[in-house]
Amino acid sequence: KDRDIAARTSGTEQATDAELLELLAKMIKQREESQKIYAEAGRAELAQQEGEEVAIIREFLPKQMSDADTAKAIDEAIAETGASGMRDMGKVMGVLKGRYAGQMDFGKASGAVKEKLT
């Protein structure tokens, strides 16, 4: 909501789809972390509530890529950018984020890119 308000004051009508996907992913991550903390603290009812909220938010996101599709996309991005070492990781991640926003877990992808470039 804050981003939407800020976008309106800067002359943009609404937040972009990419910004909304990023926001939803952030909401999921926050709730998953809370769910873990609640479970560790023995607060099963709160952990369950967080899990249910995650499931609802996921309904608004595009289908996530499989591990095989993610690996293929990473290989294509590395080939396209001509990446040959860790200094090129930003280029590869930029291509992936531009093409697969909301469809790829960039935390996992980052680890896979790092592994392939070392």
C-alpha positions as a Markdown table, in Angstrom:
| # | Residue | x | y | z |
|---|---|---|---|---|
| 1 | Lys | 0.0 | 0.0 | 0.0 |
| 2 | Asp | 2.8 | 2.4 | 0.9 |
| 3 | Arg | 4.5 | 1.8 | -2.5 |
| 4 | Asp | 1.2 | 2.4 | -4.3 |
| 5 | Ile | 0.7 | 5.7 | -2.5 |
| 6 | Ala | 4.3 | 6.7 | -3.2 |
| 7 | Ala | 3.8 | 5.8 | -6.9 |
| 8 | Arg | 0.7 | 8.0 | -7.1 |
| 9 | Thr | 2.6 | 11.0 | -5.6 |
| 10 | Ser | 5.4 | 10.6 | -8.1 |
| 11 | Gly | 2.9 | 10.7 | -11.0 |
| 12 | Thr | 2.6 | 7.0 | -11.6 |
| 13 | Glu | -1.0 | 5.7 | -11.2 |
| 14 | Gln | -0.2 | 2.3 | -9.7 |
| 15 | Ala | 2.6 | 0.0 | -8.7 |
| 16 | Thr | 3.9 | -2.1 | -11.6 |
| 17 | Asp | 3.2 | -5.8 | -11.9 |
| 18 | Ala | 6.9 | -6.5 | -11.1 |
| 19 | Glu | 6.6 | -4.4 | -7.9 |
| 20 | Leu | 3.4 | -6.2 | -6.8 |
| 21 | Leu | 5.0 | -9.6 | -7.4 |
| 22 | Glu | 8.1 | -8.5 | -5.4 |
| 23 | Leu | 5.8 | -7.4 | -2.6 |
| 24 | Leu | 3.8 | -10.7 | -2.6 |
| 25 | Ala | 7.1 | -12.6 | -2.5 |
| 26 | Lys | 8.2 | -10.5 | 0.5 |
| 27 | Met | 4.9 | -11.1 | 2.3 |
| 28 | Ile | 5.3 | -14.8 | 1.8 |
| 29 | Lys | 8.9 | -14.8 | 3.1 |
| 30 | Gln | 7.9 | -12.8 | 6.2 |
| 31 | Arg | 5.1 | -15.2 | 7.0 |
| 32 | Glu | 7.2 | -18.3 | 6.5 |
| 33 | Glu | 9.8 | -16.8 | 8.9 |
| 34 | Ser | 7.1 | -16.0 | 11.4 |
| 35 | Gln | 5.6 | -19.5 | 11.0 |
| 36 | Lys | 9.0 | -21.1 | 11.8 |
| 37 | Ile | 9.5 | -18.9 | 14.9 |
| 38 | Tyr | 6.0 | -19.7 | 16.1 |
| 39 | Ala | 6.5 | -23.4 | 15.6 |
| 40 | Glu | 9.8 | -23.3 | 17.5 |
| 41 | Ala | 8.1 | -21.4 | 20.3 |
| 42 | Gly | 5.3 | -24.0 | 20.6 |
| 43 | Arg | 2.7 | -21.7 | 19.2 |
| 44 | Ala | 1.1 | -24.2 | 16.8 |
| 45 | Glu | -2.1 | -22.1 | 16.3 |
| 46 | Leu | -0.2 | -19.0 | 15.2 |
| 47 | Ala | 2.1 | -21.1 | 13.0 |
| 48 | Gln | -0.9 | -22.7 | 11.3 |
| 49 | Gln | -2.4 | -19.2 | 10.7 |
| 50 | Glu | 0.8 | -18.0 | 9.1 |
| 51 | Gly | 0.8 | -21.1 | 6.9 |
| 52 | Glu | -2.7 | -20.5 | 5.8 |
| 53 | Glu | -1.9 | -16.9 | 4.9 |
| 54 | Val | 1.1 | -18.1 | 2.8 |
| 55 | Ala | -1.2 | -20.4 | 0.9 |
| 56 | Ile | -3.7 | -17.6 | 0.2 |
| 57 | Ile | -0.9 | -15.2 | -1.0 |
| 58 | Arg | 0.6 | -17.9 | -3.2 |
| 59 | Glu | -2.7 | -18.0 | -5.2 |
| 60 | Phe | -1.9 | -14.5 | -6.5 |
| 61 | Leu | 1.5 | -15.4 | -7.7 |
| 62 | Pro | 2.4 | -17.0 | -11.1 |
| 63 | Lys | 3.2 | -20.7 | -10.9 |
| 64 | Gln | 6.8 | -21.2 | -9.7 |
| 65 | Met | 9.4 | -22.7 | -12.0 |
| 66 | Ser | 10.5 | -26.3 | -11.4 |
| 67 | Asp | 14.2 | -26.9 | -10.4 |
| 68 | Ala | 14.9 | -28.3 | -13.9 |
| 69 | Asp | 13.4 | -25.2 | -15.6 |
| 70 | Thr | 15.3 | -22.9 | -13.3 |
| 71 | Ala | 18.6 | -24.7 | -14.1 |
| 72 | Lys | 17.8 | -24.5 | -17.8 |
| 73 | Ala | 17.0 | -20.7 | -17.5 |
| 74 | Ile | 20.3 | -20.2 | -15.6 |
| 75 | Asp | 22.3 | -22.0 | -18.2 |
| 76 | Glu | 20.6 | -19.9 | -20.9 |
| 77 | Ala | 21.3 | -16.6 | -19.1 |
| 78 | Ile | 25.0 | -17.6 | -18.5 |
| 79 | Ala | 25.4 | -18.4 | -22.2 |
| 80 | Glu | 23.6 | -15.2 | -23.3 |
| 81 | Thr | 25.6 | -12.9 | -21.1 |
| 82 | Gly | 28.9 | -14.7 | -21.7 |
| 83 | Ala | 29.4 | -15.0 | -18.0 |
| 84 | Ser | 32.7 | -16.7 | -17.1 |
| 85 | Gly | 33.2 | -15.9 | -13.4 |
| 86 | Met | 31.8 | -14.5 | -10.2 |
| 87 | Arg | 32.3 | -10.9 | -11.5 |
| 88 | Asp | 29.5 | -11.6 | -14.0 |
| 89 | Met | 27.0 | -12.9 | -11.5 |
| 90 | Gly | 25.1 | -9.6 | -11.4 |
| 91 | Lys | 24.6 | -9.7 | -15.2 |
| 92 | Val | 23.2 | -13.2 | -15.0 |
| 93 | Met | 20.9 | -12.4 | -12.1 |
| 94 | Gly | 19.7 | -9.2 | -13.9 |
| 95 | Val | 18.7 | -11.3 | -16.9 |
| 96 | Leu | 16.9 | -13.8 | -14.7 |
| 97 | Lys | 15.0 | -11.2 | -12.7 |
| 98 | Gly | 14.0 | -9.4 | -15.9 |
| 99 | Arg | 12.5 | -12.5 | -17.4 |
| 100 | Tyr | 11.3 | -14.6 | -14.5 |
| 101 | Ala | 10.0 | -12.1 | -11.9 |
| 102 | Gly | 7.5 | -13.9 | -9.6 |
| 103 | Gln | 8.2 | -17.3 | -11.2 |
| 104 | Met | 11.6 | -18.1 | -9.8 |
| 105 | Asp | 13.0 | -18.3 | -6.3 |
| 106 | Phe | 15.9 | -15.9 | -6.7 |
| 107 | Gly | 17.5 | -17.0 | -3.4 |
| 108 | Lys | 17.9 | -20.5 | -4.7 |
| 109 | Ala | 18.8 | -19.3 | -8.2 |
| 110 | Ser | 21.6 | -17.1 | -6.8 |
| 111 | Gly | 23.2 | -20.1 | -5.1 |
| 112 | Ala | 22.9 | -22.1 | -8.4 |
| 113 | Val | 24.4 | -19.3 | -10.4 |
| 114 | Lys | 27.3 | -18.9 | -7.9 |
| 115 | Glu | 28.0 | -22.6 | -8.1 |
| 116 | Lys | 28.1 | -22.6 | -11.9 |
| 117 | Leu | 30.3 | -19.6 | -12.1 |
| 118 | Thr | 33.0 | -20.9 | -9.7 |
